[in-house]
Amino acid sequence: MTQTFLLLQLDSEGSSYSEIAEILESVGFRTGAEGHEFVYDWGRRASVRETLELADRIQAALKGSRVSFRIESTED
């Protein structure tokens, strides 16, 4: 099963953390654990292509919010 973890870097001149959390929850992320801010649980194995498409959706959702992000996916 694939999980995609998201780490954020917010700009003090950008959107608030609570606004960003709402945006990410609308994309399907939930609050993470173990050092990760947010996690997307695929519920199955996801392909590299699907992970890249998720990154595109994150980027589109966060556009203009002045947030940088990094994703990392793992297989269980």
PyMOL Python script that loads the backbone (N, CA, C, O; Angstrom):
from pymol import cmd

cmd.read_pdbstr("""\
ATOM      1  N   MET A   1       0.845  -1.175   0.000  1.00  0.00           N
ATOM      2  CA  MET A   1       0.000   0.000   0.000  1.00  0.00           C
ATOM      3  C   MET A   1       0.892   1.240   0.000  1.00  0.00           C
ATOM      4  O   MET A   1       1.864   1.304   0.752  1.00  0.00           O
ATOM      5  N   THR A   2       0.572   2.207  -0.825  1.00  0.00           N
ATOM      6  CA  THR A   2       1.370   3.420  -0.945  1.00  0.00           C
ATOM      7  C   THR A   2       0.842   4.503  -0.012  1.00  0.00           C
ATOM      8  O   THR A   2      -0.366   4.688   0.137  1.00  0.00           O
ATOM      9  N   GLN A   3       1.775   5.209   0.607  1.00  0.00           N
ATOM     10  CA  GLN A   3       1.464   6.410   1.356  1.00  0.00           C
ATOM     11  C   GLN A   3       2.381   7.508   0.832  1.00  0.00           C
ATOM     12  O   GLN A   3       3.570   7.283   0.606  1.00  0.00           O
ATOM     13  N   THR A   4       1.820   8.687   0.643  1.00  0.00           N
ATOM     14  CA  THR A   4       2.597   9.837   0.198  1.00  0.00           C
ATOM     15  C   THR A   4       2.609  10.861   1.311  1.00  0.00           C
ATOM     16  O   THR A   4       1.562  11.291   1.796  1.00  0.00           O
ATOM     17  N   PHE A   5       3.811  11.244   1.708  1.00  0.00           N
ATOM     18  CA  PHE A   5       3.991  12.190   2.804  1.00  0.00           C
ATOM     19  C   PHE A   5       4.338  13.555   2.229  1.00  0.00           C
ATOM     20  O   PHE A   5       5.011  13.663   1.204  1.00  0.00           O
ATOM     21  N   LEU A   6       3.869  14.584   2.901  1.00  0.00           N
ATOM     22  CA  LEU A   6       4.045  15.947   2.432  1.00  0.00           C
ATOM     23  C   LEU A   6       4.679  16.790   3.527  1.00  0.00           C
ATOM     24  O   LEU A   6       4.186  16.834   4.654  1.00  0.00           O
ATOM     25  N   LEU A   7       5.766  17.453   3.191  1.00  0.00           N
ATOM     26  CA  LEU A   7       6.426  18.398   4.086  1.00  0.00           C
ATOM     27  C   LEU A   7       6.284  19.788   3.483  1.00  0.00           C
ATOM     28  O   LEU A   7       6.455  19.967   2.277  1.00  0.00           O
ATOM     29  N   LEU A   8       5.975  20.759   4.312  1.00  0.00           N
ATOM     30  CA  LEU A   8       5.724  22.119   3.843  1.00  0.00           C
ATOM     31  C   LEU A   8       6.755  23.097   4.365  1.00  0.00           C
ATOM     32  O   LEU A   8       7.359  22.900   5.419  1.00  0.00           O
ATOM     33  N   GLN A   9       6.941  24.167   3.587  1.00  0.00           N
ATOM     34  CA  GLN A   9       7.713  25.313   4.049  1.00  0.00           C
ATOM     35  C   GLN A   9       6.876  26.537   3.718  1.00  0.00           C
ATOM     36  O   GLN A   9       6.725  26.899   2.551  1.00  0.00           O
ATOM     37  N   LEU A  10       6.331  27.172   4.750  1.00  0.00           N
ATOM     38  CA  LEU A  10       5.458  28.321   4.565  1.00  0.00           C
ATOM     39  C   LEU A  10       6.254  29.614   4.598  1.00  0.00           C
ATOM     40  O   LEU A  10       7.253  29.727   5.308  1.00  0.00           O
ATOM     41  N   ASP A  11       5.804  30.572   3.831  1.00  0.00           N
ATOM     42  CA  ASP A  11       6.374  31.912   3.790  1.00  0.00           C
ATOM     43  C   ASP A  11       5.545  32.779   4.732  1.00  0.00           C
ATOM     44  O   ASP A  11       4.317  32.704   4.702  1.00  0.00           O
ATOM     45  N   SER A  12       6.170  33.584   5.552  1.00  0.00           N
ATOM     46  CA  SER A  12       5.437  34.422   6.504  1.00  0.00           C
ATOM     47  C   SER A  12       4.531  35.433   5.810  1.00  0.00           C
ATOM     48  O   SER A  12       3.632  35.988   6.441  1.00  0.00           O
ATOM     49  N   GLU A  13       4.752  35.676   4.536  1.00  0.00           N
ATOM     50  CA  GLU A  13       3.916  36.600   3.766  1.00  0.00           C
ATOM     51  C   GLU A  13       2.808  35.885   3.001  1.00  0.00           C
ATOM     52  O   GLU A  13       2.039  36.522   2.282  1.00  0.00           O
ATOM     53  N   GLY A  14       2.724  34.570   3.151  1.00  0.00           N
ATOM     54  CA  GLY A  14       1.753  33.782   2.408  1.00  0.00           C
ATOM     55  C   GLY A  14       0.551  33.388   3.249  1.00  0.00           C
ATOM     56  O   GLY A  14       0.262  34.006   4.273  1.00  0.00           O
ATOM     57  N   SER A  15      -0.137  32.359   2.804  1.00  0.00           N
ATOM     58  CA  SER A  15      -1.337  31.854   3.468  1.00  0.00           C
ATOM     59  C   SER A  15      -0.994  31.277   4.836  1.00  0.00           C
ATOM     60  O   SER A  15       0.131  30.840   5.080  1.00  0.00           O
ATOM     61  N   SER A  16      -1.988  31.285   5.722  1.00  0.00           N
ATOM     62  CA  SER A  16      -1.789  30.741   7.061  1.00  0.00           C
ATOM     63  C   SER A  16      -1.771  29.214   7.006  1.00  0.00           C
ATOM     64  O   SER A  16      -2.246  28.597   6.052  1.00  0.00           O
ATOM     65  N   TYR A  17      -1.204  28.627   8.063  1.00  0.00           N
ATOM     66  CA  TYR A  17      -1.112  27.168   8.127  1.00  0.00           C
ATOM     67  C   TYR A  17      -2.501  26.543   8.114  1.00  0.00           C
ATOM     68  O   TYR A  17      -2.708  25.513   7.471  1.00  0.00           O
ATOM     69  N   SER A  18      -3.456  27.150   8.815  1.00  0.00           N
ATOM     70  CA  SER A  18      -4.806  26.586   8.855  1.00  0.00           C
ATOM     71  C   SER A  18      -5.471  26.629   7.478  1.00  0.00           C
ATOM     72  O   SER A  18      -6.215  25.713   7.127  1.00  0.00           O
ATOM     73  N   GLU A  19      -5.214  27.674   6.698  1.00  0.00           N
ATOM     74  CA  GLU A  19      -5.737  27.746   5.330  1.00  0.00           C
ATOM     75  C   GLU A  19      -5.120  26.652   4.459  1.00  0.00           C
ATOM     76  O   GLU A  19      -5.812  26.005   3.672  1.00  0.00           O
ATOM     77  N   ILE A  20      -3.832  26.459   4.608  1.00  0.00           N
ATOM     78  CA  ILE A  20      -3.133  25.436   3.837  1.00  0.00           C
ATOM     79  C   ILE A  20      -3.658  24.053   4.208  1.00  0.00           C
ATOM     80  O   ILE A  20      -3.865  23.211   3.333  1.00  0.00           O
ATOM     81  N   ALA A  21      -3.875  23.814   5.504  1.00  0.00           N
ATOM     82  CA  ALA A  21      -4.396  22.526   5.954  1.00  0.00           C
ATOM     83  C   ALA A  21      -5.758  22.244   5.311  1.00  0.00           C
ATOM     84  O   ALA A  21      -6.009  21.117   4.883  1.00  0.00           O
ATOM     85  N   GLU A  22      -6.625  23.231   5.236  1.00  0.00           N
ATOM     86  CA  GLU A  22      -7.939  23.057   4.615  1.00  0.00           C
ATOM     87  C   GLU A  22      -7.804  22.705   3.133  1.00  0.00           C
ATOM     88  O   GLU A  22      -8.513  21.835   2.627  1.00  0.00           O
ATOM     89  N   ILE A  23      -6.900  23.380   2.454  1.00  0.00           N
ATOM     90  CA  ILE A  23      -6.670  23.102   1.028  1.00  0.00           C
ATOM     91  C   ILE A  23      -6.197  21.661   0.852  1.00  0.00           C
ATOM     92  O   ILE A  23      -6.708  20.934   0.000  1.00  0.00           O
ATOM     93  N   LEU A  24      -5.231  21.254   1.652  1.00  0.00           N
ATOM     94  CA  LEU A  24      -4.676  19.900   1.528  1.00  0.00           C
ATOM     95  C   LEU A  24      -5.693  18.829   1.894  1.00  0.00           C
ATOM     96  O   LEU A  24      -5.714  17.764   1.277  1.00  0.00           O
ATOM     97  N   GLU A  25      -6.524  19.089   2.874  1.00  0.00           N
ATOM     98  CA  GLU A  25      -7.580  18.141   3.226  1.00  0.00           C
ATOM     99  C   GLU A  25      -8.565  17.987   2.072  1.00  0.00           C
ATOM    100  O   GLU A  25      -9.094  16.898   1.852  1.00  0.00           O
ATOM    101  N   SER A  26      -8.817  19.071   1.332  1.00  0.00           N
ATOM    102  CA  SER A  26      -9.723  18.982   0.179  1.00  0.00           C
ATOM    103  C   SER A  26      -9.112  18.158  -0.954  1.00  0.00           C
ATOM    104  O   SER A  26      -9.842  17.619  -1.785  1.00  0.00           O
ATOM    105  N   VAL A  27      -7.787  18.055  -0.995  1.00  0.00           N
ATOM    106  CA  VAL A  27      -7.088  17.236  -1.986  1.00  0.00           C
ATOM    107  C   VAL A  27      -7.060  15.769  -1.555  1.00  0.00           C
ATOM    108  O   VAL A  27      -6.827  14.883  -2.377  1.00  0.00           O
ATOM    109  N   GLY A  28      -7.298  15.512  -0.256  1.00  0.00           N
ATOM    110  CA  GLY A  28      -7.325  14.136   0.233  1.00  0.00           C
ATOM    111  C   GLY A  28      -6.286  13.814   1.286  1.00  0.00           C
ATOM    112  O   GLY A  28      -6.189  12.667   1.721  1.00  0.00           O
ATOM    113  N   PHE A  29      -5.504  14.801   1.708  1.00  0.00           N
ATOM    114  CA  PHE A  29      -4.497  14.579   2.739  1.00  0.00           C
ATOM    115  C   PHE A  29      -5.135  14.622   4.121  1.00  0.00           C
ATOM    116  O   PHE A  29      -6.182  15.237   4.323  1.00  0.00           O
ATOM    117  N   ARG A  30      -4.484  13.958   5.063  1.00  0.00           N
ATOM    118  CA  ARG A  30      -4.867  14.063   6.466  1.00  0.00           C
ATOM    119  C   ARG A  30      -3.615  14.415   7.254  1.00  0.00           C
ATOM    120  O   ARG A  30      -2.493  14.246   6.777  1.00  0.00           O
ATOM    121  N   THR A  31      -3.828  14.904   8.462  1.00  0.00           N
ATOM    122  CA  THR A  31      -2.702  15.264   9.316  1.00  0.00           C
ATOM    123  C   THR A  31      -1.823  14.044   9.518  1.00  0.00           C
ATOM    124  O   THR A  31      -2.313  12.947   9.785  1.00  0.00           O
ATOM    125  N   GLY A  32      -0.530  14.245   9.389  1.00  0.00           N
ATOM    126  CA  GLY A  32       0.420  13.140   9.451  1.00  0.00           C
ATOM    127  C   GLY A  32       0.936  12.862  10.843  1.00  0.00           C
ATOM    128  O   GLY A  32       0.477  13.435  11.832  1.00  0.00           O
ATOM    129  N   ALA A  33       1.891  11.978  10.890  1.00  0.00           N
ATOM    130  CA  ALA A  33       2.553  11.593  12.144  1.00  0.00           C
ATOM    131  C   ALA A  33       3.981  11.210  11.823  1.00  0.00           C
ATOM    132  O   ALA A  33       4.370  11.167  10.656  1.00  0.00           O
ATOM    133  N   GLU A  34       4.751  10.936  12.834  1.00  0.00           N
ATOM    134  CA  GLU A  34       6.131  10.477  12.676  1.00  0.00           C
ATOM    135  C   GLU A  34       6.994  11.451  11.871  1.00  0.00           C
ATOM    136  O   GLU A  34       7.769  11.031  11.012  1.00  0.00           O
ATOM    137  N   GLY A  35       6.858  12.753  12.151  1.00  0.00           N
ATOM    138  CA  GLY A  35       7.706  13.740  11.509  1.00  0.00           C
ATOM    139  C   GLY A  35       7.211  14.266  10.180  1.00  0.00           C
ATOM    140  O   GLY A  35       7.873  15.098   9.559  1.00  0.00           O
ATOM    141  N   HIS A  36       6.058  13.795   9.733  1.00  0.00           N
ATOM    142  CA  HIS A  36       5.491  14.293   8.482  1.00  0.00           C
ATOM    143  C   HIS A  36       4.259  15.126   8.801  1.00  0.00           C
ATOM    144  O   HIS A  36       3.473  14.776   9.682  1.00  0.00           O
ATOM    145  N   GLU A  37       4.094  16.226   8.083  1.00  0.00           N
ATOM    146  CA  GLU A  37       2.978  17.111   8.369  1.00  0.00           C
ATOM    147  C   GLU A  37       1.648  16.573   7.847  1.00  0.00           C
ATOM    148  O   GLU A  37       0.624  16.678   8.522  1.00  0.00           O
ATOM    149  N   PHE A  38       1.664  16.000   6.653  1.00  0.00           N
ATOM    150  CA  PHE A  38       0.439  15.481   6.046  1.00  0.00           C
ATOM    151  C   PHE A  38       0.732  14.164   5.344  1.00  0.00           C
ATOM    152  O   PHE A  38       1.853  13.927   4.894  1.00  0.00           O
ATOM    153  N   VAL A  39      -0.286  13.304   5.254  1.00  0.00           N
ATOM    154  CA  VAL A  39      -0.127  12.021   4.580  1.00  0.00           C
ATOM    155  C   VAL A  39      -1.345  11.775   3.693  1.00  0.00           C
ATOM    156  O   VAL A  39      -2.478  12.085   4.058  1.00  0.00           O
ATOM    157  N   TYR A  40      -1.077  11.210   2.521  1.00  0.00           N
ATOM    158  CA  TYR A  40      -2.108  10.785   1.581  1.00  0.00           C
ATOM    159  C   TYR A  40      -2.032   9.270   1.514  1.00  0.00           C
ATOM    160  O   TYR A  40      -1.034   8.711   1.061  1.00  0.00           O
ATOM    161  N   ASP A  41      -3.083   8.613   1.963  1.00  0.00           N
ATOM    162  CA  ASP A  41      -3.107   7.150   1.993  1.00  0.00           C
ATOM    163  C   ASP A  41      -3.870   6.662   0.766  1.00  0.00           C
ATOM    164  O   ASP A  41      -5.082   6.853   0.659  1.00  0.00           O
ATOM    165  N   TRP A  42      -3.168   6.049  -0.132  1.00  0.00           N
ATOM    166  CA  TRP A  42      -3.757   5.601  -1.389  1.00  0.00           C
ATOM    167  C   TRP A  42      -4.706   4.416  -1.199  1.00  0.00           C
ATOM    168  O   TRP A  42      -5.629   4.229  -1.992  1.00  0.00           O
ATOM    169  N   GLY A  43      -4.484   3.620  -0.159  1.00  0.00           N
ATOM    170  CA  GLY A  43      -5.299   2.431   0.064  1.00  0.00           C
ATOM    171  C   GLY A  43      -4.958   1.281  -0.870  1.00  0.00           C
ATOM    172  O   GLY A  43      -5.635   0.253  -0.881  1.00  0.00           O
ATOM    173  N   ARG A  44      -3.915   1.464  -1.642  1.00  0.00           N
ATOM    174  CA  ARG A  44      -3.452   0.470  -2.618  1.00  0.00           C
ATOM    175  C   ARG A  44      -2.062   0.902  -3.076  1.00  0.00           C
ATOM    176  O   ARG A  44      -1.544   1.929  -2.635  1.00  0.00           O
ATOM    177  N   ARG A  45      -1.473   0.119  -3.953  1.00  0.00           N
ATOM    178  CA  ARG A  45      -0.198   0.529  -4.544  1.00  0.00           C
ATOM    179  C   ARG A  45      -0.466   1.594  -5.615  1.00  0.00           C
ATOM    180  O   ARG A  45      -1.359   1.436  -6.447  1.00  0.00           O
ATOM    181  N   ALA A  46       0.297   2.649  -5.586  1.00  0.00           N
ATOM    182  CA  ALA A  46       0.162   3.717  -6.577  1.00  0.00           C
ATOM    183  C   ALA A  46       1.389   3.714  -7.482  1.00  0.00           C
ATOM    184  O   ALA A  46       2.499   3.413  -7.042  1.00  0.00           O
ATOM    185  N   SER A  47       1.178   4.045  -8.721  1.00  0.00           N
ATOM    186  CA  SER A  47       2.288   4.101  -9.674  1.00  0.00           C
ATOM    187  C   SER A  47       3.037   5.427  -9.535  1.00  0.00           C
ATOM    188  O   SER A  47       2.546   6.377  -8.925  1.00  0.00           O
ATOM    189  N   VAL A  48       4.214   5.466 -10.105  1.00  0.00           N
ATOM    190  CA  VAL A  48       4.986   6.705 -10.120  1.00  0.00           C
ATOM    191  C   VAL A  48       4.183   7.787 -10.842  1.00  0.00           C
ATOM    192  O   VAL A  48       4.157   8.936 -10.402  1.00  0.00           O
ATOM    193  N   ARG A  49       3.544   7.431 -11.921  1.00  0.00           N
ATOM    194  CA  ARG A  49       2.738   8.393 -12.687  1.00  0.00           C
ATOM    195  C   ARG A  49       1.623   8.990 -11.824  1.00  0.00           C
ATOM    196  O   ARG A  49       1.378  10.196 -11.864  1.00  0.00           O
ATOM    197  N   GLU A  50       0.951   8.141 -11.047  1.00  0.00           N
ATOM    198  CA  GLU A  50      -0.111   8.629 -10.168  1.00  0.00           C
ATOM    199  C   GLU A  50       0.441   9.582  -9.103  1.00  0.00           C
ATOM    200  O   GLU A  50      -0.190  10.582  -8.762  1.00  0.00           O
ATOM    201  N   THR A  51       1.614   9.260  -8.592  1.00  0.00           N
ATOM    202  CA  THR A  51       2.243  10.120  -7.595  1.00  0.00           C
ATOM    203  C   THR A  51       2.602  11.476  -8.202  1.00  0.00           C
ATOM    204  O   THR A  51       2.437  12.511  -7.555  1.00  0.00           O
ATOM    205  N   LEU A  52       3.089  11.471  -9.434  1.00  0.00           N
ATOM    206  CA  LEU A  52       3.399  12.729 -10.121  1.00  0.00           C
ATOM    207  C   LEU A  52       2.131  13.548 -10.365  1.00  0.00           C
ATOM    208  O   LEU A  52       2.147  14.772 -10.238  1.00  0.00           O
ATOM    209  N   GLU A  53       1.043  12.879 -10.713  1.00  0.00           N
ATOM    210  CA  GLU A  53      -0.227  13.578 -10.919  1.00  0.00           C
ATOM    211  C   GLU A  53      -0.732  14.182  -9.607  1.00  0.00           C
ATOM    212  O   GLU A  53      -1.307  15.271  -9.606  1.00  0.00           O
ATOM    213  N   LEU A  54      -0.519  13.476  -8.489  1.00  0.00           N
ATOM    214  CA  LEU A  54      -0.883  14.028  -7.188  1.00  0.00           C
ATOM    215  C   LEU A  54      -0.056  15.277  -6.904  1.00  0.00           C
ATOM    216  O   LEU A  54      -0.591  16.269  -6.409  1.00  0.00           O
ATOM    217  N   ALA A  55       1.225  15.244  -7.205  1.00  0.00           N
ATOM    218  CA  ALA A  55       2.086  16.412  -7.016  1.00  0.00           C
ATOM    219  C   ALA A  55       1.583  17.592  -7.845  1.00  0.00           C
ATOM    220  O   ALA A  55       1.602  18.731  -7.378  1.00  0.00           O
ATOM    221  N   ASP A  56       1.136  17.326  -9.064  1.00  0.00           N
ATOM    222  CA  ASP A  56       0.561  18.388  -9.905  1.00  0.00           C
ATOM    223  C   ASP A  56      -0.691  18.975  -9.261  1.00  0.00           C
ATOM    224  O   ASP A  56      -0.887  20.190  -9.287  1.00  0.00           O
ATOM    225  N   ARG A  57      -1.545  18.119  -8.678  1.00  0.00           N
ATOM    226  CA  ARG A  57      -2.771  18.596  -8.017  1.00  0.00           C
ATOM    227  C   ARG A  57      -2.427  19.442  -6.788  1.00  0.00           C
ATOM    228  O   ARG A  57      -3.068  20.460  -6.526  1.00  0.00           O
ATOM    229  N   ILE A  58      -1.409  19.012  -6.041  1.00  0.00           N
ATOM    230  CA  ILE A  58      -0.969  19.787  -4.874  1.00  0.00           C
ATOM    231  C   ILE A  58      -0.486  21.159  -5.323  1.00  0.00           C
ATOM    232  O   ILE A  58      -0.867  22.180  -4.750  1.00  0.00           O
ATOM    233  N   GLN A  59       0.354  21.173  -6.354  1.00  0.00           N
ATOM    234  CA  GLN A  59       0.904  22.436  -6.840  1.00  0.00           C
ATOM    235  C   GLN A  59      -0.210  23.369  -7.305  1.00  0.00           C
ATOM    236  O   GLN A  59      -0.176  24.562  -7.006  1.00  0.00           O
ATOM    237  N   ALA A  60      -1.186  22.848  -8.024  1.00  0.00           N
ATOM    238  CA  ALA A  60      -2.308  23.672  -8.492  1.00  0.00           C
ATOM    239  C   ALA A  60      -3.131  24.200  -7.315  1.00  0.00           C
ATOM    240  O   ALA A  60      -3.545  25.359  -7.317  1.00  0.00           O
ATOM    241  N   ALA A  61      -3.365  23.355  -6.315  1.00  0.00           N
ATOM    242  CA  ALA A  61      -4.175  23.759  -5.160  1.00  0.00           C
ATOM    243  C   ALA A  61      -3.468  24.823  -4.323  1.00  0.00           C
ATOM    244  O   ALA A  61      -4.122  25.691  -3.745  1.00  0.00           O
ATOM    245  N   LEU A  62      -2.139  24.763  -4.254  1.00  0.00           N
ATOM    246  CA  LEU A  62      -1.379  25.696  -3.423  1.00  0.00           C
ATOM    247  C   LEU A  62      -0.891  26.931  -4.183  1.00  0.00           C
ATOM    248  O   LEU A  62      -0.245  27.803  -3.601  1.00  0.00           O
ATOM    249  N   LYS A  63      -1.192  27.004  -5.460  1.00  0.00           N
ATOM    250  CA  LYS A  63      -0.718  28.127  -6.286  1.00  0.00           C
ATOM    251  C   LYS A  63      -1.118  29.466  -5.663  1.00  0.00           C
ATOM    252  O   LYS A  63      -2.280  29.679  -5.315  1.00  0.00           O
ATOM    253  N   GLY A  64      -0.158  30.345  -5.529  1.00  0.00           N
ATOM    254  CA  GLY A  64      -0.399  31.675  -4.981  1.00  0.00           C
ATOM    255  C   GLY A  64      -0.342  31.756  -3.466  1.00  0.00           C
ATOM    256  O   GLY A  64      -0.456  32.847  -2.908  1.00  0.00           O
ATOM    257  N   SER A  65      -0.168  30.635  -2.788  1.00  0.00           N
ATOM    258  CA  SER A  65      -0.174  30.637  -1.321  1.00  0.00           C
ATOM    259  C   SER A  65       1.217  30.851  -0.720  1.00  0.00           C
ATOM    260  O   SER A  65       1.359  30.992   0.494  1.00  0.00           O
ATOM    261  N   ARG A  66       2.230  30.875  -1.571  1.00  0.00           N
ATOM    262  CA  ARG A  66       3.625  31.054  -1.149  1.00  0.00           C
ATOM    263  C   ARG A  66       4.091  29.931  -0.234  1.00  0.00           C
ATOM    264  O   ARG A  66       4.706  30.161   0.808  1.00  0.00           O
ATOM    265  N   VAL A  67       3.780  28.713  -0.654  1.00  0.00           N
ATOM    266  CA  VAL A  67       4.175  27.518   0.093  1.00  0.00           C
ATOM    267  C   VAL A  67       5.047  26.649  -0.800  1.00  0.00           C
ATOM    268  O   VAL A  67       4.709  26.399  -1.957  1.00  0.00           O
ATOM    269  N   SER A  68       6.163  26.194  -0.262  1.00  0.00           N
ATOM    270  CA  SER A  68       6.994  25.201  -0.931  1.00  0.00           C
ATOM    271  C   SER A  68       6.673  23.857  -0.302  1.00  0.00           C
ATOM    272  O   SER A  68       6.343  23.780   0.881  1.00  0.00           O
ATOM    273  N   PHE A  69       6.770  22.800  -1.093  1.00  0.00           N
ATOM    274  CA  PHE A  69       6.478  21.481  -0.540  1.00  0.00           C
ATOM    275  C   PHE A  69       7.400  20.432  -1.113  1.00  0.00           C
ATOM    276  O   PHE A  69       8.014  20.611  -2.165  1.00  0.00           O
ATOM    277  N   ARG A  70       7.476  19.334  -0.389  1.00  0.00           N
ATOM    278  CA  ARG A  70       8.247  18.169  -0.805  1.00  0.00           C
ATOM    279  C   ARG A  70       7.391  16.951  -0.539  1.00  0.00           C
ATOM    280  O   ARG A  70       6.793  16.837   0.531  1.00  0.00           O
ATOM    281  N   ILE A  71       7.319  16.033  -1.498  1.00  0.00           N
ATOM    282  CA  ILE A  71       6.583  14.805  -1.269  1.00  0.00           C
ATOM    283  C   ILE A  71       7.541  13.624  -1.279  1.00  0.00           C
ATOM    284  O   ILE A  71       8.602  13.650  -1.904  1.00  0.00           O
ATOM    285  N   GLU A  72       7.125  12.593  -0.565  1.00  0.00           N
ATOM    286  CA  GLU A  72       7.897  11.360  -0.489  1.00  0.00           C
ATOM    287  C   GLU A  72       6.894  10.228  -0.346  1.00  0.00           C
ATOM    288  O   GLU A  72       6.027  10.274   0.527  1.00  0.00           O
ATOM    289  N   SER A  73       7.002   9.217  -1.188  1.00  0.00           N
ATOM    290  CA  SER A  73       6.074   8.092  -1.141  1.00  0.00           C
ATOM    291  C   SER A  73       6.804   6.832  -0.694  1.00  0.00           C
ATOM    292  O   SER A  73       7.976   6.622  -1.008  1.00  0.00           O
ATOM    293  N   THR A  74       6.073   5.997   0.052  1.00  0.00           N
ATOM    294  CA  THR A  74       6.616   4.733   0.527  1.00  0.00           C
ATOM    295  C   THR A  74       5.609   3.622   0.266  1.00  0.00           C
ATOM    296  O   THR A  74       4.409   3.867   0.136  1.00  0.00           O
ATOM    297  N   GLU A  75       6.114   2.409   0.192  1.00  0.00           N
ATOM    298  CA  GLU A  75       5.285   1.221   0.025  1.00  0.00           C
ATOM    299  C   GLU A  75       5.351   0.402   1.300  1.00  0.00           C
ATOM    300  O   GLU A  75       6.426   0.205   1.866  1.00  0.00           O
ATOM    301  N   ASP A  76       4.212  -0.070   1.746  1.00  0.00           N
ATOM    302  CA  ASP A  76       4.171  -0.975   2.907  1.00  0.00           C
ATOM    303  C   ASP A  76       4.078  -2.397   2.456  1.00  0.00           C
ATOM    304  O   ASP A  76       4.033  -3.306   3.285  1.00  0.00           O
TER     305      ASP A  76
END
""", "prot")
cmd.dss("prot")
cmd.show_as("cartoon", "prot")
cmd.util.cbc("prot")
cmd.orient("prot")
